[in-house]
């Protein structure tokens, strides 16, 4: 089983190695560039209706709201290293700006009550701001 909040820790190790090759295969440590293993990166990660499971196979409801929000936040944070990095360009003031071209996370989600209480846009903005702080 793959834990969406711990992708690197629960994906098969052979697959994780494709995304995060060991440092011994990096360009700096390899004399022959033709043998360098380039890490994989994804254009898109799609998650269809994330929701913690509760008894009898039902989806989490209002009482599990905070747990579901935390699960989505952890998933996004864990998924970002698997995505293509955004392109950067230098602006006139010398700062790097993130441009389009990076990988994307798509989350399909219900919008009827109680799922509208998740405020998915707020969760995503919170994660985006958190990642900008770490740049």
Contact map, one row per residue, 1 for C-alpha under 8 A:
111000000110000000000000000000000000000000000000000000000000000000000000000000000000000000000000000000000000000000000000000000000000000
111101100110000000000000000000000000000000000000000000000000000000000000000000000000000000000000000000000000000000000000000000000000000
111111100110000000000000000000000000000000000000000000000000000000000000000000000000000000000000000000000000000000000000000000000000000
011111100000000000000000000000000000000000000000000000000000000000000010011001000000000000000000000000000000000000000000000000000000000
001111100000000000000000000000000000000000000000000000000000000000000011011101000000000000000000000000000000000000000000000000000000000
011111111100000000000000000000000000000000000000000000000000000000000000011001000000000000000000000000000000000000000000000000000000000
011111111110000000000000000000000000000000000000000000000000000000000000001001100000000000000000000000000000000000000000000000000000000
000001111110000100000000000000000000000000000000000000000000000000000000000001000000000000000000000000000000000000000000000000000000000
000001111110000000000000000000000000000000000000000000000000000000000000000000000000000000000000000000000000000000000000000000000000000
111001111111000000000000000000000000000000000000000000000000000000000000000000000000000000000000000000000000000000000000000000000000000
111000111111101100000000000000000000000000000000000000000000000000000000000000000000000000000000000000000000000000000000000000000000000
000000000111111100000000000000000000000000000000000000000000000000000000000000000000000000000000000000000000000000000000000000000000000
000000000011111110000000000000000000000000000000000000000000000000000000000000000000000000000000000000000000000000000000000000000000000
000000000001111111000000000000000000000000000000000000000000000000000000000000000000000000000000000000000000000000000000000000000000000
000000000011111111100000000000000000000000000000000000000000000000000000000000000000000000000000000000000000000000000000000000000000000
000000010011111111110000000000000000000000000000000000000000000000000000000000000000000000000000000000000000000000000000000000000000000
000000000000111111111100000000000000000000000000000000000000000000000000000000000000000000000000000000000000000000000000000000000000000
000000000000011111111000000000000000001100000000000000000000000000000000000000000000000000000000000000000000000000000000000000000000000
000000000000001111111000000000000000001110000000000000000000000000000000000000000100000000000000000000000000000000000000000000000000000
000000000000000111111100000000000000001100000000000000000000000000000000000000000000000000000000000000000000000000000000000000000000000
000000000000000011111110110000000000111000000000000000000000000000000000000000000000000000000000000000000000000000000000000000000000000
000000000000000010011111110000000000000000000000000000000000000000000000000000000000000000000000000000000000000000000000000000000000000
000000000000000000001111110010000000000000000000000000000000000000000000000000000000000000000000000000000000000000000000000000000000000
000000000000000000000111110011000000000000000000000000000000000000000000000000000000000000000000000000000000000000000000000000000000000
000000000000000000001111111011000011100000000000000000000000000000000000000000000000000000000000000000000000000000000000000000000000000
000000000000000000001111111111000001110000000000000000000000000000000000000000000000000000000000000000000000000000000000000000000000000
000000000000000000000000111111101001000000000000000000000000000000000000000000000000000000000000000000000000000000000000000000000000000
000000000000000000000000011111100000000000000000000000000000000000000000000000000000000000000000000000000000000000000000000000000000000
000000000000000000000011111111100000000000000000000000000000000000000000000000000000000000000000000000000000000000000000000000000000000
000000000000000000000001111111111011000000000000000000000000000000000000000000000000000000000000000000000000000000000000000000000000000
000000000000000000000000001111111000000000000000000000000000000000000000000000000000000000000000000000000000000000000000000000000000000
000000000000000000000000000001111111000000000000000000000000000000000000000000000000000000000000000000000000000000000000000000000000000
000000000000000000000000001001111111000000000000000000000000000000000000000000000000000000000000000000000000000000000000000000000000000
000000000000000000000000000000011111000000000000000000000000000000000000000000000000000000000000000000000000000000000000000000000000000
000000000000000000000000100001011111100000000000000000000000000000000000000000000000000000000000000000000000000000000000000000000000000
000000000000000000000000111001011111110000000000000000000000000000000000000000000000000000000000000000000000000000000000000000000000000
000000000000000000001000110000000011111000000000000000000000000000000000000000000000000000000000000000000000000000000000000000000000000
000000000000000000001000010000000001111100000000000000000000000000000000000000000000000000000000000000000000000000000000000000000000000
000000000000000001111000000000000000111110000000000000000000000000000000000000000000000000000000000000000000000000000000000000000000000
000000000000000001110000000000000000011111000000000000000000000000000000000000000100000000000000000000000000000000000000000000000000000
000000000000000000100000000000000000001111100000000000000000000000000000000000000111000000000000000000100000000000000000000000000000000
000000000000000000000000000000000000000111111000000000000000000000000000000000000111000000000000000000100000000000000000000000000000000
000000000000000000000000000000000000000011111000000000000000000000000000000000000011000000000000000001110000000000000000000000000000000
000000000000000000000000000000000000000001111100000000000000000000000000000000000010000000000000000000111100000000000000000000000000000
000000000000000000000000000000000000000001111110000000000000000000000000000000100010000000000000000000111100000000000000000000000000000
000000000000000000000000000000000000000000011111000000000000000000000000000000000000000000000000000000001111000000000000000000000000000
000000000000000000000000000000000000000000001111110000000000000000000000000000000000000000000000000000001111000000000000000000000000000
000000000000000000000000000000000000000000000111110000000000000000000000000000000000000000000000000000000011100000000000000000000000000
000000000000000000000000000000000000000000000011111000000000000000000000000000000000000000000000000000000011110000000000000000000000000
000000000000000000000000000000000000000000000011111100000000000000010001000000000000000000000000000000000011100000000000000000000000000
000000000000000000000000000000000000000000000000111110000011000000010000000000000000000000000000000000000000000000000000000000000000000
000000000000000000000000000000000000000000000000011111000011000100110010000000000000000000000000000000000000000000000000000000000000000
000000000000000000000000000000000000000000000000001111101111000000000000000000000000000000000000000000000000000000000000000000000000000
000000000000000000000000000000000000000000000000000111111111000000000000000000000000000000000000000000000000000000000000000000000000000
000000000000000000000000000000000000000000000000000011111100000000000000000000000000000000000000000000000000000000000000000000000000000
000000000000000000000000000000000000000000000000000001111100000000000000000000000000000000000000000000000000000000000000000000000000000
000000000000000000000000000000000000000000000000000011111110000000000000000000000000000000000000000000000000000000000000000000000000000
000000000000000000000000000000000000000000000000000011111111000000000000000000000000000000000000000000000000000000000000000000000000000
000000000000000000000000000000000000000000000000001111001111100000000000000000000000000000000000000000000000000000000000000000000000000
000000000000000000000000000000000000000000000000001111000111111110010000000000000000000000000000000000000000000000000000000000000000000
000000000000000000000000000000000000000000000000000000000011111110000000000000000000000000000000000000000000000001100000000000000000000
000000000000000000000000000000000000000000000000000000000001111110000000000000000000000000000000000000000000000001000000000000000000000
000000000000000000000000000000000000000000000000000000000001111111000000000000000000000000000000000000000000000000000000000000000000000
000000000000000000000000000000000000000000000000000100000001111111110000000000000000000000000000000000000000000000000000000000000000000
000000000000000000000000000000000000000000000000000000000001111111111000000000000000000000000000000000000000000000001100000000000000000
000000000000000000000000000000000000000000000000000000000000001111111100000000000000000000000000000000000000000000000000000000000000000
000000000000000000000000000000000000000000000000000100000000000111111110000000000000000000000000000000000000000000000000000000000000000
000000000000000000000000000000000000000000000000011100000001000111111111000000000000000000000000000000000000000000000000000000000000000
000000000000000000000000000000000000000000000000000000000000000011111111100000000000000000000000000000000000000000000100001000000000000
000000000000000000000000000000000000000000000000000000000000000001111111110000000000000000000000000000000000000000000000000000000000000
000110000000000000000000000000000000000000000000000100000000000000111111111000000000000000000000000000000000000000000000000000000000000
000010000000000000000000000000000000000000000000010000000000000000011111111100000000000000000000000000000000000000000000001000000000000
000000000000000000000000000000000000000000000000000000000000000000001111111110000000000000000000000000000000000000000000001100100000000
000111000000000000000000000000000000000000000000000000000000000000000111111111000000000000000000000000000000000000000000000000000000000
000111100000000000000000000000000000000000000000000000000000000000000011111111100000000000000000000000000000000000000000000000000000000
000010000000000000000000000000000000000000000000000000000000000000000001111111110000000000000000000000001000000000000000000000100000000
000000000000000000000000000000000000000000000000000000000000000000000000111111110000000000000000000000000000000000000000000000100000000
000111110000000000000000000000000000000000000000000000000000000000000000011111111000000000000000000000000000000000000000000000000000000
000000100000000000000000000000000000000000001000000000000000000000000000001111111110000000000000000000000000000000000000000000000000000
000000000000000000000000000000000000000000000000000000000000000000000000000111111110000000000000000000000000000000000000000000000000000
000000000000000000000000000000000000000000000000000000000000000000000000000001111111000000000000000000000000000000000000000000000000000
000000000000000000100000000000000000000111000000000000000000000000000000000000111111000000000000000000000000000000000000000000000000000
000000000000000000000000000000000000000011111000000000000000000000000000000000111111100000000000000001110000000000000000000000000000000
000000000000000000000000000000000000000011100000000000000000000000000000000000001111110000000000000011100000000000000000000000000000000
000000000000000000000000000000000000000000000000000000000000000000000000000000000011111000000000000011100000000000000000000000000000000
000000000000000000000000000000000000000000000000000000000000000000000000000000000001111100000000011111100000000000000000000000000000000
000000000000000000000000000000000000000000000000000000000000000000000000000000000000111110000000011111000000000000000000000000000000000
000000000000000000000000000000000000000000000000000000000000000000000000000000000000011111000001111000000000000000000000000000000000000
000000000000000000000000000000000000000000000000000000000000000000000000000000000000001111100001111000000000000000000000000000000000000
000000000000000000000000000000000000000000000000000000000000000000000000000000000000000111111111100000000000000000000000000000000000000
000000000000000000000000000000000000000000000000000000000000000000000000000000000000000011111111100000000000000000000000000000000000000
000000000000000000000000000000000000000000000000000000000000000000000000000000000000000001111110000000000000000000000000000000000000000
000000000000000000000000000000000000000000000000000000000000000000000000000000000000000001111110000000000000000000000000000000000000000
000000000000000000000000000000000000000000000000000000000000000000000000000000000000000001111111000000000000000000000000000000000000000
000000000000000000000000000000000000000000000000000000000000000000000000000000000000000001111111100000000000000000000000000000000000000
000000000000000000000000000000000000000000000000000000000000000000000000000000000000000111100111110000000000000000000000000000000000000
000000000000000000000000000000000000000000000000000000000000000000000000000000000000000111100011111000000000000000000000000000000000000
000000000000000000000000000000000000000000000000000000000000000000000000000000000000011110000001111100000000000000000000000000000000000
000000000000000000000000000000000000000000000000000000000000000000000000000000000000011110000000111111000000000000000000000000000000000
000000000000000000000000000000000000000000000000000000000000000000000000000000000000011000000000011111000000000000000000000000000000000
000000000000000000000000000000000000000000000000000000000000000000000000000000000001111000000000001111100000000000000000000000000000000
000000000000000000000000000000000000000000100000000000000000000000000000000000000011111000000000001111110000000000000000000000000000000
000000000000000000000000000000000000000011111000000000000000000000000000000000000011110000000000000011111000000000000000000000000000000
000000000000000000000000000000000000000000111000000000000000000000000000000000000010000000000000000001111100000000000000000000000000000
000000000000000000000000000000000000000000011110000000000000000000000000000100000000000000000000000000111110000000000000000000000000000
000000000000000000000000000000000000000000011110000000000000000000000000000000000000000000000000000000011111000000000000000000000000000
000000000000000000000000000000000000000000000111110000000000000000000000000000000000000000000000000000001111100000000000000000000000000
000000000000000000000000000000000000000000000111110000000000000000000000000000000000000000000000000000000111110000000000000000000000000
000000000000000000000000000000000000000000000001110000000000000000000000000000000000000000000000000000000011111000100000000000000000000
000000000000000000000000000000000000000000000000100000000000000000000000000000000000000000000000000000000001111100110000000000000000000
000000000000000000000000000000000000000000000000000000000000000000000000000000000000000000000000000000000000111110110000000000000000000
000000000000000000000000000000000000000000000000000000000000000000000000000000000000000000000000000000000000011111110000000000000000000
000000000000000000000000000000000000000000000000000000000000000000000000000000000000000000000000000000000000001111111000000000000000000
000000000000000000000000000000000000000000000000000000000000110000000000000000000000000000000000000000000000000111111100000000000000000
000000000000000000000000000000000000000000000000000000000000100000000000000000000000000000000000000000000000111111111100000000000000000
000000000000000000000000000000000000000000000000000000000000000000000000000000000000000000000000000000000000011111111111000000000000000
000000000000000000000000000000000000000000000000000000000000000010000000000000000000000000000000000000000000000011111110000000000000000
000000000000000000000000000000000000000000000000000000000000000010001000000000000000000000000000000000000000000001111111001000000000000
000000000000000000000000000000000000000000000000000000000000000000000000000000000000000000000000000000000000000000011111111000000000000
000000000000000000000000000000000000000000000000000000000000000000000000000000000000000000000000000000000000000000010111111100000000000
000000000000000000000000000000000000000000000000000000000000000000000000000000000000000000000000000000000000000000000011111110000000000
000000000000000000000000000000000000000000000000000000000000000000000000000000000000000000000000000000000000000000000011111111000000000
000000000000000000000000000000000000000000000000000000000000000000001001100000000000000000000000000000000000000000000111111111100000000
000000000000000000000000000000000000000000000000000000000000000000000000100000000000000000000000000000000000000000000001111111110000000
000000000000000000000000000000000000000000000000000000000000000000000000000000000000000000000000000000000000000000000000111111111000000
000000000000000000000000000000000000000000000000000000000000000000000000000000000000000000000000000000000000000000000000011111111100000
000000000000000000000000000000000000000000000000000000000000000000000000100110000000000000000000000000000000000000000000001111111110000
000000000000000000000000000000000000000000000000000000000000000000000000000000000000000000000000000000000000000000000000000111111111000
000000000000000000000000000000000000000000000000000000000000000000000000000000000000000000000000000000000000000000000000000011111111100
000000000000000000000000000000000000000000000000000000000000000000000000000000000000000000000000000000000000000000000000000001111111110
000000000000000000000000000000000000000000000000000000000000000000000000000000000000000000000000000000000000000000000000000000111111111
000000000000000000000000000000000000000000000000000000000000000000000000000000000000000000000000000000000000000000000000000000011111111
000000000000000000000000000000000000000000000000000000000000000000000000000000000000000000000000000000000000000000000000000000001111111
000000000000000000000000000000000000000000000000000000000000000000000000000000000000000000000000000000000000000000000000000000000111111
000000000000000000000000000000000000000000000000000000000000000000000000000000000000000000000000000000000000000000000000000000000011111
